[in-house]
Amino acid sequence: MKKVLIFSAVIAASLIATKSYSQVYVNAHVGFRIPGPRVYVAPAPVYAAPAPVYEQPAPAYDGYYAPPAVCESDYPGYVYYDYPAWYGHYRDRVYFQHYRPFFERDHRTYFYGGRFDHPRWEHERGGWGHGYGHRRW
């Protein structure tokens, strides 16, 4: 009787272990292959509205997008941005929004309370034109 009890315990343990940790993998292909090239049909293209075209700003503002008071209030120190054109934008809102973090990081000593210190810039740098592409070092 003791042998039957041990034998049934071993069988029960193996069934429990087998059911919880086993995995059956069958690598079978059902069907048949017709020889020939595979054919791919692309979906129909989706056309969106055309992208806006960059236009030169009005010449009334000397190439900027707004009068100097508006540009200075929106982007302090805007006169000294001389970075290259960015994706066709130059001296417009997109240009200033893109380069503003770079300008404020590179010239953080000239900003006081969100305002730009123009007299200090002109005293230390001799006016504008010493930014991107005109480095002194």
C-alpha positions as CSV (number, residue, x, y, z in Angstrom):
1,M,0.0,0.0,0.0
2,K,2.9,2.3,0.8
3,K,4.3,1.8,-2.8
4,V,1.0,2.6,-4.4
5,L,0.7,5.9,-2.3
6,I,4.2,7.0,-3.3
7,F,3.7,6.0,-6.9
8,S,0.4,8.0,-7.1
9,A,2.1,11.0,-5.4
10,V,4.9,11.0,-8.0
11,I,2.4,10.7,-10.8
12,A,0.2,13.5,-9.4
13,A,3.2,15.8,-8.9
14,S,4.4,15.1,-12.5
15,L,1.0,15.9,-13.9
16,I,0.8,19.1,-12.0
17,A,4.3,20.1,-13.1
18,T,3.7,19.0,-16.7
19,K,0.5,21.0,-17.1
20,S,1.7,24.2,-15.7
21,Y,5.2,24.4,-17.3
22,S,4.7,22.7,-20.7
23,Q,4.3,24.3,-24.0
24,V,3.6,22.6,-27.3
25,Y,5.1,24.1,-30.4
26,V,3.9,22.9,-33.8
27,N,5.7,24.2,-36.9
28,A,3.3,23.3,-39.6
29,H,2.2,25.0,-42.8
30,V,-1.3,24.2,-44.0
31,G,-1.9,25.1,-47.6
32,F,0.1,25.1,-50.8
33,R,2.3,27.6,-52.5
34,I,1.8,28.6,-56.0
35,P,5.2,29.5,-57.6
36,G,5.4,33.0,-58.8
37,P,6.3,36.5,-57.7
38,R,4.5,38.1,-54.8
39,V,2.2,40.9,-55.7
40,Y,2.0,43.9,-53.5
41,V,-0.8,46.5,-54.0
42,A,0.0,49.8,-52.4
43,P,-2.9,51.7,-50.7
44,A,-4.2,54.8,-52.5
45,P,-2.2,57.9,-51.6
46,V,-3.8,60.4,-49.3
47,Y,-3.4,64.0,-50.4
48,A,-3.5,66.7,-47.8
49,A,-3.6,70.5,-48.3
50,P,-0.4,71.9,-49.6
51,A,2.1,73.2,-47.1
52,P,2.2,77.0,-46.7
53,V,4.8,78.7,-48.8
54,Y,7.3,81.0,-47.1
55,E,6.8,84.5,-48.3
56,Q,9.2,87.4,-47.6
57,P,8.0,89.7,-44.8
58,A,6.7,93.1,-45.7
59,P,9.5,95.5,-46.5
60,A,7.9,98.1,-44.3
61,Y,9.4,96.5,-41.2
62,D,12.9,96.1,-42.7
63,G,12.5,92.4,-43.2
64,Y,11.0,91.6,-39.9
65,Y,7.5,90.2,-39.3
66,A,6.2,93.2,-37.2
67,P,7.2,96.6,-36.0
68,P,10.3,96.8,-33.7
69,A,8.2,97.4,-30.6
70,V,6.2,94.2,-31.2
71,C,9.3,92.1,-32.0
72,E,11.1,93.4,-28.9
73,S,8.2,92.6,-26.6
74,D,7.7,89.1,-28.1
75,Y,11.4,88.2,-28.5
76,P,13.8,90.4,-26.4
77,G,17.1,91.0,-28.2
78,Y,15.6,90.1,-31.6
79,V,17.9,92.5,-33.5
80,Y,20.9,90.4,-32.6
81,Y,19.6,87.1,-33.9
82,D,21.9,86.4,-36.8
83,Y,21.4,82.6,-37.1
84,P,21.0,81.1,-40.5
85,A,17.6,80.6,-42.0
86,W,15.7,77.6,-40.6
87,Y,13.6,75.5,-43.0
88,G,13.0,78.6,-45.2
89,H,12.1,80.8,-42.3
90,Y,14.1,84.0,-41.7
91,R,13.1,86.8,-39.3
92,D,9.5,85.6,-38.9
93,R,7.8,84.2,-35.9
94,V,8.8,80.6,-36.6
95,Y,12.5,81.7,-36.9
96,F,12.4,83.5,-33.6
97,Q,10.5,80.8,-31.8
98,H,13.1,78.2,-33.0
99,Y,16.2,80.1,-32.1
100,R,15.0,81.8,-28.9
101,P,16.2,79.0,-26.5
102,F,19.6,79.0,-28.2
103,F,19.9,82.8,-28.0
104,E,18.7,83.0,-24.4
105,R,21.1,80.2,-23.4
106,D,24.1,81.7,-25.2
107,H,23.5,85.2,-23.9
108,R,21.9,84.7,-20.5
109,T,24.0,87.4,-18.9
110,Y,22.2,90.1,-21.0
111,F,18.7,89.2,-19.8
112,Y,17.3,90.8,-16.6
113,G,13.8,90.0,-15.7
114,G,12.8,88.9,-19.2
115,R,14.2,92.1,-20.7
116,F,17.3,92.4,-22.8
117,D,20.1,94.8,-21.9
118,H,20.9,96.5,-25.2
119,P,23.3,99.1,-23.9
120,R,25.5,96.5,-22.3
121,W,25.4,94.3,-25.4
122,E,26.5,97.2,-27.6
123,H,29.2,98.3,-25.1
124,E,30.7,94.8,-24.8
125,R,30.3,93.6,-28.3
126,G,30.4,96.8,-30.4
127,G,26.9,96.6,-31.9
128,W,25.4,93.6,-33.5
129,G,26.8,91.2,-36.1
130,H,29.0,89.1,-33.8
131,G,26.7,86.1,-33.5
132,Y,26.4,83.0,-35.5
133,G,29.1,82.7,-38.2
134,H,31.0,85.8,-36.9
135,R,32.7,84.4,-33.9
136,R,35.8,86.2,-32.6
137,W,37.7,83.1,-31.4
